[in-house]
C-alpha cells in the first residue's frame, strides 16, 4: 500500500501549502522566512504554476512538494522540499520521478533547476535522476568602502519594456540563463528596478536603504567589457553604497565583470542543472 498520494498543488488551501514550505525550509542553508501574505509574491517571483506543481499527501498531511514553472519547451523545478518528519520517506524522490514522467508525456525537451552546491542530499537526488550541472551560479557583495571610479560615466538608462525585450532577445541567443534573471520574473517583480544598457550588456538593479540589489547582469560577449562599463557607471553614480547580487549570476555572463569591479564571491553558490528528456 502506498504511503502517500500525489495531487496537484492548486487543490490545497494556500495556507496549508505555505505552512509546509515554511516547515521544509526552516533549516535551509539560507533563511526563507516567508509570511502567508508574502506567499503569492514568492510564487510569482519563481514563476510557479500550482496546477503543474505536485504535493505528496499522507491522509490530509503534506509530506513534500514540487513547485513547477513552465519555460517554453522546458519546465523548471522552482522549489522542492519535504517537511522534517517526512525526510527519508521517499516522498520527494517520488515527486521528482513523477515530474520527469509527466514532462516527457507533455513532449518537453528538458527539466531544469537550481540547487546549492552545499546541499549534498538534494544534489545526490538530482544527479541520481539524470540532472547534470550546466554552470555555477554565484552571489557577490561589494563593500560600501570600495573605491569608486571618477564621475563622468553617464548612466545609460533604458525603459522597462525595452529592458524586458532585450532579455527576451538574449534568451533567443542562449537558453542557459537562470529564469529569475530573465524577463518573465522581472516583469512581475514588485521592486522599482531600473535598467542600463551598454553595447552587448544589460544591468538591472534596484536601490534601497540597504544599498544596490543587482537583479540581472548579462553580457553577450565573453570578454564582458560592456558589463564592466555598466558596473563602473553604477559605482560612480552610487559611491559608497554596498552591492548585493543573489546566487544567480553565471560567471560567463557577467560574473567576471563583477569580480573586476571589486566584488567578492559568496561562499555559498548554486548549480544550474538540466535533465534532457527523450524526444517523442
Beta strands, then each sheet from edge to edge (+ up, - down):
strand 1: 5-8
strand 2: 54-58
strand 3: 61-71
strand 4: 74-82
strand 5: 110-116
strand 6: 132-142
strand 7: 157-158
strand 8: 194-198
strand 9: 201-208
strand 10: 211-219
strand 11: 243-250
strand 12: 264-276
sheet 1: 1+ 2- 3+ 4- 5- 12+ 6- 11+ 10+ 9- 8+ 7-
end
